[in-house]
Structures are given as structure tokens and as C-alpha cells.
Amino acid sequence: MSWQEIKGLIGTGWFIAPVVFVCWMILGVIAKTMLFRKMRKLAGKTKTRIDDVIIQTLSVPLTILIVFVGLAISEKILPLTGAPARYMSYSMKIILILVVIFFVDQLVKGMIAEYGKSSALKHLSQGAIQGVLRGLIFIIGGIILLGSLGVNITPLVASLGIGSLAVALALQSTLSNLFSGLSISLDRSIQVGDLIKMEDGERGYIENIGWRASRVRLITDDLIVIPNSKLVNSVIKNYEAPEAKTRIYLRCGVHYESDLEEVEKVTLELARKTAKEMDIADETFEPRFRYEGFGGSSIDFCLIMRAQNYFDRLMLTHHMIKRIHKAFDERGINIPYPLRTLDIQPKHEEMLKDLVAGGKEKGNDL
């Protein structure tokens, strides 16, 4: 190529376009590096991990986008007409849509991977959730891509709608359990490790919340599997929420002739001492004493304390019954037995006397 031809080429778009593209790439990479350095610095000051996932996911798509913008600028400079111009335009659209699909896919994947470590999603099948979401992203992205290329997507959308309806009807039970499990995990009303009481009265610990069913280990050490759709529609009592600490209500009665002030004082002193000595009791909770009413043979009261968890509540009740019985016995406070008065009519008194006398005579004969 002669010098004259080179000089003539310099003034055309075939020379300017590559120069502009190279300059744009250099400036773009420098700007991206500075921007990401600033973004990482700001993300390090926040507690949330969302910004870190976004920055990590944005790196590759942003690089592709820089290349895309450089090619778009170069395409405007190049003297392209006819078919080459159309092919270049289609290529730009395809690249842009693929970049968006790639970014959304990686963002969803990163979010599930990051929050699946510490959130409720870690107890579900992350592979199934990730597969469903990424499949939807690719399907929607593919439809948008075909539409941008001028393909009539109306029949395809209609076919997908009918197919989706058929699949949904066929997998109604499975999908119900899947979304029920996701609802349980995101709602976090019950979590793995919680002690719950179910509608049938059974108690147990939640061992796993899967995508189809949940496993509960009963306190009898038996394992039951409950479909998520049934679990989400049941009335569940959670002994661990909003906290594991639970109150005990210990009821007792004393004789009508007892000194009620002394009974209250002795009981509260014993409760405070027990709370300090035993780890199963919540020392921060001030025990409460309340008289509840006049019973058939006693004045009834209720002692309120708080245990660290459900099983500690049972053990604390066990120890408090023994300690209260011992303390009352040492101080002469009587816990009465139920008393019953027999009302015998006069016409039956003679008959009872004869029965008793007859029993004594037979005893003497023996």
C-alpha cells in the first residue's frame, strides 16, 4: 500500500472507527476500575451484603457493555450500508439483550448463594429454587430476544401459556408444597431447631424444611414427615418464638388458718433463691405471687417464674414443688387434703349403726 493510499485511508471511517474504539476501551476500563474501587470502598462500610453481590455480578456485564458501546460508536462511524449495516444492528441488539440476561441470571444466582448461607433459604433445596428462577429468566430473555429480531412471538407465548397451565395442573400438589415451604422459610414464624406443638398435640423439633416436606423429630425421638402445604395451614405453637424463655405457673393451696403474709414471703424468697442457684431459671425475671381464690379446702395461690426453655420449665417446676413442700413443712405451713362432709339422713343412721355393730361382732368372733 502506497503512502498516498494510507493518507487517503486515514481520513475515512475505516481508520477513525478503530482509533475511536481503542480510545473508548482505554477510557472505559480506567473509568470502570476507578468506579469499582469507589463502590467497593462504600460497600465495605455497610452491613448488608446486597451491594457486594451487585458489585461482584456487575463486573463482567459492565465490561461487555463497554465493548458494546464502543462497537456501537464504531458502527456509526463506519460507512456501512445495506446488509452489513443490518447485521451489525442485529448483532448490537443481541449483545445488549444477552448482557442483560447474563447480569440478571448472575445476580439471582449470587443472591441465592449469598443469602442461602445464613437465611431461611439454607434449609430449602437451593438447587431447585435456583433452577426454577434461572429457567424463568432464560425463557423470558429468549422471548424478548426473538421479539427484538422481528420474530412473531404471539404463538410461542400462547403455547407457553397453555403448556404452563397443563404443567401447573399436573404438578399442583408439588408446586403447593414448594411455595408453602418457601413461605414458611421467608416468614420465619418457625425455623429449624424450634420446638413446636402441632394441632394433634404432638411436640417435636423441626429438623429440616425442605422444598416438598418438613421433618419433625418428636420428643419421643420418632421422626415424622409433614407436607409443607399441610404445615403452613396448621395452627402451630412455637415454644421458641419470640424467644425460648417461657413462664411457669405453679399452683398450690394452703390451710385457711395459715398466715397468708408468711406464705407469700416464704414462697417468694424460695423462688428468688432458686432462680439464682439454678441455671435453668431466668434470674432476670422477678418471681410473682398471686392469691387466686378460696378453694374447697384451701386458699389457692399461683407462683409465676420464668425458665430458659420448654424443658427447663418442666425441670424448674419439678424442683420448685419439692422445695416448696420442704419449706412449708419446716415452717408448719399446712397444705391440706381435700375435705368432704357426709350428710346422712336420720332414717339411715340406725341402718349404718347396725352395719358397723355387725362388723365389730364378726371381728370379735374371728
C-alpha positions in Angstrom: 0.0 0.0 0.0 1.4 3.4 -1.1 1.7 6.4 1.1 -1.0 8.2 -0.9 -3.4 5.3 -0.2 -2.5 5.4 3.5 -3.1 9.1 3.6 -6.5 8.6 1.9 -7.4 5.9 4.4 -6.6 8.0 7.4 -9.4 10.4 6.6 -12.1 7.6 6.3 -14.2 5.9 8.8 -12.3 2.6 8.4 -9.4 4.3 10.2 -11.2 6.6 12.6 -13.5 3.9 13.9 -10.8 1.5 15.2 -9.0 4.5 16.8 -12.1 5.7 18.5 -12.9 2.1 19.6 -9.4 1.7 21.2 -9.6 5.1 22.9 -13.0 4.3 24.2 -11.9 0.9 25.6 -8.9 2.5 27.4 -11.1 5.3 28.9 -13.9 2.8 29.7 -11.5 0.3 31.5 -9.9 3.2 33.5 -13.4 4.6 34.5 -14.6 1.2 35.4 -11.6 0.5 37.6 -12.0 3.8 39.4 -15.7 3.4 39.8 -15.5 -0.1 41.2 -12.7 0.9 43.6 -15.0 3.7 45.0 -18.0 1.3 45.1 -16.1 -1.4 47.0 -15.0 1.2 49.5 -18.5 2.4 50.1 -19.8 -1.2 50.2 -17.3 -2.1 52.9 -18.9 0.5 55.2 -22.4 -1.1 55.0 -23.7 -4.1 56.9 -25.8 -5.5 54.1 -24.3 -7.9 51.5 -26.6 -6.9 48.7 -24.2 -4.2 47.5 -21.2 -6.7 47.5 -23.2 -9.2 45.4 -24.2 -6.5 42.9 -20.7 -5.2 42.5 -19.3 -8.7 42.0 -22.1 -9.5 39.5 -21.8 -6.2 37.6 -18.1 -6.6 36.7 -18.3 -8.9 33.6 -21.6 -7.4 32.2 -20.1 -3.8 32.6 -17.0 -4.8 30.7 -19.2 -6.3 27.9 -21.3 -3.2 27.9 -18.2 -1.0 27.5 -17.3 -3.1 24.4 -20.8 -2.9 23.2 -20.9 0.9 23.4 -17.5 1.1 21.7 -18.8 -1.1 18.8 -22.0 1.0 18.6 -19.9 4.2 18.2 -17.7 2.5 15.7 -20.7 1.3 13.7 -21.9 4.8 13.4 -18.6 5.9 12.1 -18.1 3.1 9.6 -19.5 3.6 6.2 -21.7 0.6 6.3 -24.9 0.3 4.2 -27.3 -2.5 3.2 -26.9 -5.9 4.6 -23.7 -5.3 6.6 -25.4 -2.4 8.4 -28.5 -4.6 9.2 -26.3 -7.4 10.5 -24.4 -5.0 12.7 -27.6 -3.6 14.1 -29.0 -7.1 14.9 -25.7 -8.0 16.5 -25.9 -5.0 18.7 -29.4 -5.9 19.9 -28.4 -9.5 20.5 -25.3 -8.5 22.6 -27.3 -6.0 24.6 -30.1 -8.4 25.5 -27.6 -11.2 26.3 -25.7 -8.9 28.6 -28.9 -8.0 30.5 -29.9 -11.7 30.7 -26.5 -12.7 31.9 -26.5 -9.9 34.5 -29.9 -10.8 35.9 -29.0 -14.5 35.9 -25.8 -14.0 37.8 -27.4 -11.6 40.2 -30.1 -14.1 41.1 -27.6 -16.9 41.4 -25.3 -14.7 43.6 -28.2 -13.6 45.9 -29.3 -17.2 46.4 -25.8 -18.4 47.1 -25.0 -15.5 49.5 -28.2 -15.4 51.5 -28.7 -19.1 51.4 -25.8 -19.4 53.8 -27.4 -17.5 56.7 -31.0 -17.1 55.9 -34.0 -19.4 56.0 -33.3 -20.5 52.4 -30.4 -22.6 53.5 -32.9 -25.2 54.8 -34.6 -25.4 51.4 -33.3 -27.1 48.3 -31.3 -24.2 46.8 -30.6 -26.1 43.6 -34.4 -26.5 42.9 -35.1 -22.8 43.6 -32.1 -21.6 41.6 -33.1 -23.9 38.7 -36.7 -22.6 38.6 -35.7 -18.9 38.8 -32.9 -19.2 36.2 -35.1 -21.1 33.9 -37.7 -18.3 34.0 -35.0 -15.7 33.4 -33.8 -17.6 30.3 -37.3 -18.2 28.9 -38.3 -14.5 29.3 -35.0 -13.4 27.9 -35.3 -15.7 25.0 -38.8 -14.4 24.2 -37.6 -10.8 24.4 -34.6 -11.7 22.1 -36.8 -13.3 19.5 -39.2 -10.3 19.6 -36.4 -7.8 19.1 -35.3 -9.8 16.0 -38.7 -9.5 14.4 -40.0 -13.0 15.2 -43.7 -13.2 15.8 -43.7 -14.5 19.4 -47.5 -14.5 19.9 -48.0 -18.2 19.0 -45.0 -19.0 21.2 -46.4 -17.1 24.2 -49.8 -18.8 23.7 -48.1 -22.2 23.6 -46.1 -21.5 26.7 -49.2 -20.3 28.5 -51.1 -23.5 27.6 -48.1 -25.6 28.5 -47.6 -23.8 31.7 -51.2 -24.3 32.7 -51.0 -28.0 31.9 -47.8 -28.4 33.9 -49.3 -26.4 36.8 -52.3 -28.6 37.0 -50.2 -31.8 36.8 -47.8 -30.6 39.5 -50.4 -28.8 41.6 -49.5 -30.7 44.8 -45.8 -30.4 44.2 -46.0 -26.7 43.5 -48.2 -26.1 46.5 -45.6 -27.8 48.8 -42.8 -25.9 47.1 -44.3 -22.4 47.6 -45.6 -23.4 51.1 -42.0 -24.3 52.1 -40.7 -21.0 50.6 -43.4 -19.2 52.5 -42.5 -20.9 55.8 -38.9 -20.1 55.4 -39.3 -16.5 54.4 -41.9 -15.8 57.0 -39.7 -17.4 59.7 -42.5 -18.0 62.1 -41.0 -21.4 62.5 -37.4 -22.3 61.9 -35.1 -25.3 62.0 -34.3 -26.2 65.6 -37.6 -24.8 67.0 -39.7 -26.8 69.4 -43.3 -26.8 68.2 -46.7 -28.2 69.2 -48.9 -29.3 66.4 -52.6 -29.5 66.1 -52.8 -33.1 67.1 -50.9 -32.3 70.4 -47.6 -33.8 69.3 -44.4 -31.9 70.3 -41.1 -32.0 68.5 -38.1 -30.2 67.0 -38.1 -29.1 63.4 -35.1 -30.8 61.8 -35.4 -29.7 58.2 -37.7 -27.5 56.0 -37.3 -29.0 52.5 -38.8 -27.9 49.2 -41.5 -30.5 49.4 -41.9 -31.6 53.1 -40.6 -30.8 56.5 -39.2 -33.2 59.1 -40.1 -33.0 62.7 -38.3 -35.0 65.4 -40.8 -35.8 68.2 -39.8 -35.6 71.8 -40.4 -39.4 71.8 -37.5 -39.5 69.3 -39.8 -40.6 66.4 -39.4 -38.8 63.1 -42.5 -37.6 61.1 -42.6 -36.0 57.7 -45.2 -33.3 57.1 -46.0 -31.9 53.6 -45.3 -28.1 53.6 -48.8 -27.3 52.4 -50.3 -29.1 55.4 -47.8 -27.5 57.8 -48.5 -23.9 56.5 -52.2 -24.4 57.0 -52.0 -25.8 60.5 -52.1 -24.0 63.9 -48.6 -24.3 65.3 -47.5 -23.4 68.8 -43.8 -22.4 68.7 -42.1 -22.6 72.1 -39.0 -20.8 70.7 -40.7 -17.7 69.5 -40.4 -14.8 70.0 -37.8 -16.2 72.5 -37.1 -19.6 74.1 -37.7 -18.3 77.6 -41.1 -19.4 79.0 -43.0 -18.8 82.2 -44.2 -21.5 84.7 -47.4 -21.1 86.6 -47.1 -23.2 89.8 -50.4 -23.5 91.6 -50.8 -24.7 95.2 -53.1 -24.2 98.3 -52.6 -23.6 102.0 -54.9 -24.1 105.0 -57.4 -21.4 105.8 -55.7 -20.9 109.2 -52.3 -20.2 107.6 -50.6 -16.8 107.9 -51.0 -15.6 104.3 -48.3 -12.9 104.6 -45.8 -15.5 105.8 -46.8 -17.9 103.0 -46.2 -15.2 100.4 -42.9 -14.2 101.9 -41.6 -17.7 102.2 -42.6 -18.7 98.7 -41.0 -15.5 97.0 -37.8 -15.9 99.0 -37.5 -19.5 97.9 -38.3 -18.6 94.3 -35.6 -15.9 94.2 -33.0 -18.2 95.8 -33.8 -20.9 93.3 -33.5 -18.5 90.4 -30.0 -17.6 91.5 -28.9 -21.1 92.2 -30.2 -22.9 89.1 -29.2 -22.1 85.5 -32.5 -23.4 84.2 -34.3 -20.4 85.7 -34.2 -16.9 84.4 -32.6 -14.8 87.2 -33.6 -11.5 85.5 -37.3 -12.3 85.9 -38.8 -11.2 89.2 -41.0 -14.0 90.6 -44.6 -13.1 91.2 -47.0 -14.4 93.8 -50.8 -14.1 93.5 -53.6 -15.5 95.6 -56.3 -16.8 93.2 -59.3 -17.7 95.3 -60.9 -19.7 98.1 -60.9 -23.3 97.3 -63.0 -26.2 98.7 -60.3 -26.9 101.4 -57.6 -24.3 100.9 -56.7 -20.8 99.9 -55.2 -21.2 96.4 -52.2 -19.2 95.1 -50.1 -19.1 91.9 -46.3 -18.7 91.8 -45.0 -17.3 88.4 -41.4 -17.8 87.4 -39.5 -18.0 84.1 -37.4 -20.8 82.7 -34.8 -20.7 80.0 -36.8 -23.0 77.6 -39.6 -25.5 77.5 -37.8 -28.5 79.0 -36.2 -26.3 81.6 -39.7 -25.2 82.6 -40.6 -28.8 83.4 -37.5 -29.3 85.4 -37.9 -26.0 87.2 -41.5 -27.0 88.2 -40.1 -30.3 89.4 -37.6 -28.7 91.7 -39.9 -25.9 93.0 -42.6 -28.4 94.0 -40.0 -30.3 96.1 -38.6 -27.1 97.6 -42.0 -25.6 98.5 -43.1 -28.8 100.1 -40.0 -28.9 102.2 -40.1 -25.2 103.2 -43.8 -25.3 104.1 -43.2 -28.5 106.2 -40.3 -26.8 108.1 -42.4 -23.7 108.9 -45.5 -25.6 109.8 -47.5 -24.3 106.8 -50.1 -26.9 106.1 -51.0 -27.9 102.5 -54.4 -29.5 103.3 -56.0 -32.6 101.8 -59.5 -32.1 100.3 -62.2 -32.5 103.0 -65.6 -33.9 102.4 -68.6 -33.8 104.9 -71.2 -36.6 104.6 -74.8 -35.5 105.1 -76.6 -38.7 106.4 -80.3 -38.6 106.9 -81.8 -39.7 110.3 -83.6 -42.7 108.8 -80.3 -44.1 107.6 -78.4 -43.6 110.8 -79.8 -46.8 112.5 -79.0 -48.9 109.5 -75.4 -47.7 109.4 -75.1 -48.3 113.2 -76.3 -51.9 112.7 -73.9 -52.5 109.9 -71.0 -51.1 112.0 -72.1 -53.2 115.0 -72.4 -56.3 113.0 -69.0 -55.8 111.6 -67.5 -55.5 115.0 -69.2 -58.7 116.3 -67.9 -60.7 113.3 -64.4 -59.3 114.0 -64.7 -60.4 117.7 -65.7 -63.9 116.6 -62.6 -64.1 114.5 
